[in-house]
Amino acid sequence: MKNKRNAGVLRRVMGYVTPYKKLLFGSFAGAVLSVPLALAGPVFIGRAIDAIVGTGNVNFTGVWQNLLLLGLTAGIAAFLHWVLQVCTRKISVLVAQEMRQQAFNRINAAPLKRIDTTPHGDLVSRLVNDADAVAEGLLQGLSQLIPGVLTILTTLVMMLVLDVSIALVVIIITPLSILFARFVVRRTGRLFTKQSQAQGAMSAFVGEMVTNQNLLRTFGAEAVSEAEFDENNQQYFNANFKATVYSSIINPGTRFINAVVYAAAGTFGAVIAIGGGITVGGVSAFLAYANQYTKPFNEISAVTTQLQSAVAGAKRLFEVMDWEPEQPDAKNALAPTSCKGAVEAKAVNFAYNPGRPLIQNFTTAAKPGQRIALVGPTGCGKTTIINLLMRFYEVDSGIIKVDDNPITGIQRSALRSLYGMVLQETWLKWATVHENIAYGRPNATREQVVEAAKAAYAHSFIKRLPKGYNTIIETGGGNLSAGQKQLLCIARIMLAKPDMLILDEATSSIDTRTEMLIQKALEKLMQGHTSFIVAHRLSTIQHADIILMMNAGKIVEQGTHPQLLAQNGYYARLYNSQFSIEE
């Protein structure tokens, strides 16, 4: 069953190879033409030896003619082998590129739930390391298997022509090499799969630790991190070592068997030569062919090791490529470029895991321009509601509408373009300050970017950067403070000017003075725009039109700030406790 699965994986990989017919023809032609030319060498060498009859009796014309033909055929064979290598290298790189591209596209098309539950470092390892393993396996397979098989067939024919009896000795012993290689290969496949898995786990762990170095050092967790790394490193070492050791048995084993073949052919050939059945030059040519005949078995055994690694890598890539994509938008789905901002949710239910409901019977309505605040303890479902509004997750039951249109009838890209999001966790890419602010509007002019930065009170600190708006921001904004990163994210939303806003603790990383300025900027931005505000500090949402007090995925109270205080319920207790703490 396992061999059938591996064969299916190889067939699927070869499906990516077949479109490159011209390159395949070039590699096949290079192999078909170069192998016979390279194998003509022993014939010319044998003839040159036979032209040396004895002391003072040398046919120099015959010697030089055969040496000239040897050099000519060797030169042409070398050129054709170069053509073979170029074509196979290009095929392997193009196939890996195509597979990597398809896997990346599938990640972009997959539901966020799938991505959130997969270690990101492991995904990186699949797209980089596993794709490289497939490329290397294809390169070795195409460049070694085709010439190897042709070499075996051609040398077999030449040996039969030279002497049938010696050739039969070689043919009888050689299958031992094949059987030995097959025996080892069957037992190394699972080891290479474990090696790829361990490599993915290692990449995931390293990515997580490097990304969170500040937090790691803040809690003095270096020793714990090193211990966990040692454990992952040891597991990767064990998997890598076992796969390498077991697979490395193939080459010396087949070499030993091939040496036996060579010795048997030489001994038997010498006996026949003494009896006059073959010339000394013929024996020399035969031994050269016997060596050429057994050599591909060594190379093919090495290729099978690389192919095992390629199959393991291809499996992991295909796992990603086979992810179920998000349900496509309906054929008649709307694609609005703007909206009034009326949002309604009716009896919405949602669970991350079946049987463990989170959002239960969530019902609310926001009129155009209203501000809806979501408050409640950690884990009550506030951010989940935002994900449902944006269709990052699909509701299990119930309905959400925008301007009386169910969001399932709106194209996802169009729906998401109606919202502007400023999250508690900032995201900046490796690019200039200008490019990061203009991320949602790549064609924005410098003047528009500067205007948005000024509105977000980010212009002054940007001007103090080494190159101003042309300063490169490191990955994750490592060369900026947390507050500066948040300001740039707010400037980004200022530039986009969406019809609706989602603010998830947007000012949590900003000092009190800057927060006051940002609140003024956001106040101006929210004028006339429906806004959903997730807040822990209740002092920031006192002027919201509707406050939804949530607990365990349910709305337990809703109303304005004065109304909820008057109810003296959940909200009032939470507000009074925060007020006392702040005092």
N, C-alpha and C positions, 0 to 999 in steps of 0.2 A: 504493500500500500504506500509506504514511504517513497519507494523508488518511483512509483507511478506519479506521486505528487511532484517529485523532483523533475521527472521527465516533463510534466505539465508546465512547470516553471520555466524549464529550458525552451520548450516550444513557444511559450509566451514571449520570452526574451527574443527568440529568433524572429518573432513577428515584427519586432522593431528593426531587425536587420534587413529583411527582404526589400523594403522600399529603396534601399541604396544599391540598385542593380548595377550601375556603372562601376561603383567602387568594388562590389562583389566580383564583377567580371574582371576588374584589374587585378584583384588579389588572387583570383583563381587562375587567371592567365599567367601571372607571375610565378605561381607555384608550379603549374603544369609545365611551363617552359624552362624554369630554372632547375628543377629537380633532375630531368634527364641530362641536361648539359653538365650539371655538377657531378653526376654519376658517370659521365663519360671519362672522367679523369683516370680512374683505375685501368681502363682499357688502354689508354695512351701510355700510362706508366708501365704496364705489363709488356706492351709492344716495345717500348724503349729498352726494357731489361732484356728481352729476347734478342734485340739487335746487338747486344754486347755478347758475342759468341765466346770470346776468350781473349787472353793476352795477345795483343797485336792483331786481333781479328774483330774489329768493331765497325759496324755499319753506322758511321757518324751521320750520314744523310737521314737514315731512318730514325736515329735518336733525336736529331734536331727537328725533324718534321713532327714527330710525336710530342716533343716538348712544346713546340710552337702551337700545335692544336690544343694541348693541355692549357697553356696560358690564355689562348683565345676563348675557349669554352668557359674557363674559370672566370674570366672578366665579364663575359656576357651573363653568366649565371649570377654573379655578384650584383650586377645592375638590376636584373629581374627580381632578385631577392629584395633589393631596396624598394622596388615598386610594390612588391607584396607587403612589406612592412609599412610603407606610407599609406596604402589603401586600408589595411587592417586597422592601423592606428586611427585613421580618420573615422572609420565605421564605429569603432569602440567609443570614441569621444562623442560622436553625434548621437549614438544610442543612449549613452549615459546622460547626455544633455537633454534628450527628449524625455527620458524616464523621470529625470529630476524635475523638469518643467511640469510634466503631468502630475507628479506627486505634489508639487507646490501649488498648482492650480486647484487640486482637489482639497488641499488644506484650506485654501481661500474659499472654496465652495462648501466645505463641511459645516454642519451646525456647530455653533460655539460650544455647545455642551460636550461634543466630542473632543474639541481642542482643549477645553478646560480640564478634562479628565485624563489627558495624556501629557507626560513630562515633556516640557518644551525642548530640553536638551536632547532627549531621545529622538525627537522629530528632526532636530538639526543633524544628529548623527546619521539618521537614515538618508537625508537628502545629500549629505556630503560624503561620509565614509562608505556607506553601503552602495551608493551610486558609483563611487570610485572602484569598489571591489567588483562590481558588474563590468565596468569598463576594462579593468585589468584582466578579468576572466575571459572576456570576449577577445581582447588582444591576443592573449596567449592561445586561446582556442583556435582562432582563425589563422594566426601566423605559425602555429606549431602543428595543429592537427592535420590540416590539408596537405602541407608539404610532407609531414610524417607518414601519412597513409600512402601518398604517391611514392615516397622513397622506399617504403616497405615493398610495394607492388613491383616497382621498377627493379630494385635490387634482387628481388625473388626471381624475376624473369631472367636477369643477367646471370645469376648463379646457376639456374637451370640450363642456360645455354652453355656455360663454361663446363659444368660437370653435374650430372643429375644425382649421382650417388652422394657427393659431398653436400649438395643442396638439401637432400632428404634428411641428412644428419642435423643440419641447422633447423629445418622445418619441424622436426620431431621434438627438439629440446625447447624451442622458443615459446610455445604456449605456456610453459611454466611461469614465464615472466608476466604474461597477461593474467593468469589465474592469481598470482601473488598480488599484483596491483589491484585487481578487483576485490580481493579479500580485504585489503586494507581500506580501500575507498568506501566500502560499505559501512565501515565502523567509524569513519571520520566525519561523515555528514552532520550528525547531531552535534559533534564537538564544534564545528564551525558555526552552527546555529547558536550555540551557547556563547561562543566568542562574540558574535555580532550583538547579542542581547546584552552581554556584559559591557561591551563598548558603548552601547546606547545608554545604559545605566550610569556609566562613568561620566559621559558627556553631560547628562542631565544634572548630575550632582555637582560637577565642576561649574557649569553654567549658573546654577542656583547660588553656590558659594561666592563666586566672583561678583555676581550682580548685587549680592547683599553683604559685601565686605564691611560697610559702615556699621550695619546692625550687628553683624557677627562680632566685631571688635568692641562694640558698645557693651555687649553682655559678656565679654571676655570668654567667648566660646571657641577660641582658637584650638584649644586642646581637644575639645569634643569634635570639632570639624576635622581636625587632623586624624583623629581616631576613626571617624566615619570614612574619611578618604582612604585611610590605610585598608579598611575592610573592603571598600569598593575596588581599590587598586589590587588587593590580593585576589579577589574574585576574578577580576579581569586577567590578572597574571595566570591564575590557575587554568582558566578557560583557554587563554592564548597558548600557554605552554603545552597543555594536553593536545590541543589541535595541531600545534606545530610538531611536537614530538612524534605523535602517531602518524601524521602525514609524511614526516621526513623518513620514515622507515621504507617508503616505497622506492625511493631513488637508489639507495645502496643495495636493497634487495634485488631490484631488477638489474643493476650493474653486475652483481655477483653472478646472476644467471646468465647474463650476456657474456661475461668473461668465460664461463663454462662453454658456451656456444662457440666462442672464438677459438678457445683451446682445442675443442673437439674438431672444428673445421680445419685448423692448422695441422693437427696430428694426422687426421684422415687424409688430408690433401698431400702431406709429405709422403705418406705410404704410397699413394697413387702415383705421385711424381717419380718416386724411385722405380716404380714398375713401368714408367714411360707413358702412363695414361694421361698426363697433363704436363705442360712445361712449367719451368720455374716461374716465368712471367705470369703464366696462368694462375699458379698458386698465389702469387703476390696479388694479382687482381681479385681473385676469389676472396682472400682474406680481407682485402679492402672493402669488398662488397658485403662480406659477413659483418664487418664492423659498422658499415653504413646501415645495414639491415637491422642490427640490434639497437643502434643509437636512437632511432625514433621512439622505441619502446621506453627508453629512459625519459625522453622529452615528454612523451604523452603521459607518462606516470606523473611527471611534475605538473603538467597541465591539469590533470584531474584534481590535484590538490587545489590549484587556483580556481578551478571550476566549482569545487565544493564551497569555497568562500564566496564566489560570485552567486551561486544559487541561494546561499543563506542571505546575502545582501539583497538579492532580487525579491526573495520572499517578503522581507521587511518593507521594501519599497512598494510591492504590490498590495501589502496590507493597507498602506495609506491610500494607494490609488483606488482600492476597492471600498473605501469608506462611502457610506451612503451620503450623497449630497443633500443640501437643504431641498425641501420640496420646491419645485420651480414655481415661479409666479404664474398665476392664472393667465391664460391667453388674452383675456379681455381685461387684465389688470390695469388700473388707472396709473398714470404717471404725472401727478400734479407737480408743478414747480413752485407753488405757493398754496397757502391755506389760510382760513380765517382763524383757526386755532381752537375750534370746539372739539373737546375730547371727552369721550364717554366710555365707561367700563361697566359691564353688566354681568353679575354673577360669575366672575372670573375665578377659575380654580387652576392651580398649578402645583406640580410636585417634581423635584429633581429625581427622586427615586420612587418608583411605584409603591404604593402602600404607605408612604410617609408624606402626606400632603403638607404643603407650606402655605401657599395662598389659598384662602378659602372664602368663597362667596364675596369677592371684592367687587364693590359697586360704588361708583362715584361719577360725577360729571363736572367738567370744567368749561365754563363759557369763554369765548374769545377774550383774550387779554387778562384773564384771571390768574392769580398765583395760588398754586396748590402746594402746600407743604406736607411732607411725609415725615413723621417723627415716631419715635418708639425705641425700645431697647435694641441692642445689637442682635442680629439674627431674626428680627421680626418680619423681614421680607421687603424692606424699603428698596434696596437696590434691585431685588428681583422684579418689583413692579416696573422699575425703569427699563430693565431688560425686556420685559413683556411689551411695554409701550413701543420700544424700538424694534420689536420682532427679532431680537437676538435669541429669544426662546419663544416657542409657540405655546399658547395657552392649551391646557388639557380640555377645558370646557368654558363656556361663556363667550363673550364677544367684546372687543374693543373697537371703537369707531373714532374716526377723525373727520369732522365736518359731515357727519351722518354716513360716512362710507366705512364699512368694515375694513380694518387694516389688512385682513387676508386678501382683500380685493385691490390692494395698492401694491405696486412694485416695491420690493424691499429697499432698493437704492433710492427710489423717489421718496418713500416714507422717511428714511433716515436723513435725507437731505433737508427735510422740513425742520429737523431738530438741530440745535447746537448744544454740545455737551461740554461742561467743565467739571472734571472729576477730581476727587480727593487725591488720587494717584495720578501724577502728571506723566505725560509721555512726550518726549522730544527725540527726534532722530539725529543722526550724524549729518548735519548740514548747517548752513549759515542761519543766523537769527532771522534774517529776512525769509528764507525758505521755510523755516518752522512756523512763523506767523502766517505765512501765505499757504500753509499746507492745504487748507480747504478751498483756497482760491489761487491756484498756481500762477494765474495770469495777472494778479494784482500788481499795480505799479508801486514803486518805492514810496511815493507820496501817500498812497492809500494804506500801506503797511505802517508808515510813520504815524499817520492819523490814528490808526487803531491802537498802536503802542502808546500814544499819548493818552487816548481815552482810557486805557488800562493802567495808566501811571507807570508804564515800563520804559518809556522813552529815556528818562534821565539815567537809569542804570545801564541801558544799552549803549548810550553815548560814551560811558566810561569804560566799556569793554575795549580790548586792544584794537579791534578793527570795526567797532561799531556794529552796524547791521550786517557786515560781512564776516563777523567773527564766527568761527566754526564751533558749534556746540558738540561736545563729546557725547558718545552713546549714553543715553539716559540722563544727559545734562550734568555730567560729573563735574564740569567746571563752573557750575552755577549753584547758588544756594537754593534751598527748597522754596523759599518765597519768590525768588526770581523766576524759577521754573513755572510756578503757578501764575505769575503775572504774564508770562509769555503765552500760556495756555488761554488765559482770559483775553489777551490781545488777539489770539487766533479766532476766538468766537466773536469778538468785536468786529473783526474784518468780515467774517462770513455773514453776519446779520441774518440769522435764520428767523423763521416765523414763530418758532416755539423754542423754549429753552429748557435744559435739564441741568440743574446745579446740584452736584453731590458734594457737600462740604467744600464748596469752591474756595473758601477763604481760610481753610483750616491751617494752612502753612504760612500765613502772613501775619506780621506783627500788628499790634492794635492800631497804630497810626495808619499804616497802609491799608488795613482792613476797612477803616472808615472811608478812605478814598475809594476803595474798590466797591464798597457798598453803594456809594454815590454813583459810580460808573454803572454798576449793575442795575441800580434803580432806573437810570436813564435808559439802559438797554432793554429792560423789561417792560417799559411803557408800551402798551398796545400789543404785547406779545404774551401768549399763554406760557406760563412758566411752572415747572415742577421742581420743587426745592427739597432736597433731602438734607436734614439738619439734625445735629445732636444738641447744639447750643440753641436753646429755644429763644434766646434774645434776638437771634437773627431773623426770625420768621413771625414776629409779633404782628406785622402788617399784612400777612397773607390773607387772601380772600377766604380760603378754606384750609383748615388744618386737619389732616387725617392722623388721628392717634392710632397707631397699630400695635398689636401684640399677638405673637404666635400666628402671623399671617392673616389676621383678621382686623378689620376696622372696628375698634371698640368705642371710639368717640370721633365726632367730626363737628366742625363749626369754626367760628372766628376765635381769636385769642380771648376776648372778654367773655364770649359765650362758654368756652371750655373752662375758664377759671370759675365761672359762676356755677358750673355743674359740680365742681369740687370732686372730680373723679381722678382717673389715671393721669390726665394731662396736668391738672392742678397740682397733684402730688409731685409729679416729675418737675414741673416748673418751680415749685416752692423749694424742692430739694436743691435744684441748680442755683436758684437765687441765694439760698443760704450758703452754699459752698462758695459762690462768687463773692458774697459779702465777706 
